[in-house]
Amino acid sequence: MGQPMRITFKDKDFVFQIITKDANEVEILINGDEVGLIKNEHMIWTQKDGTKSLDPAFVQAIGRSISLRLRM
């Protein structure tokens, strides 16, 4: 993985990299922090381990972006 991916959220541009990817789980590097994302049974992306360091709508936008690009 490792290729930088770009997303615009609330009129701001962000760049992130995918570190690892499984069927419903992704580890990304964003703003210098490693963040785990999980897609639950309702197809909603949330942060792994219940941490809340990112806006839930932002997490959902990143998850949708990854899903569309990598066919998850």
PyMOL commands that set and color helices and strands:
alter all, ss='L'
color gray80, all
select helices_A, chain A and resi 48-50+56-70
alter helices_A, ss='H'
color red, helices_A
select strands_A, chain A and resi 4-9+12-21+25-30+33-39+45-47
alter strands_A, ss='S'
color yellow, strands_A
deselect
rebuild
show_as cartoon
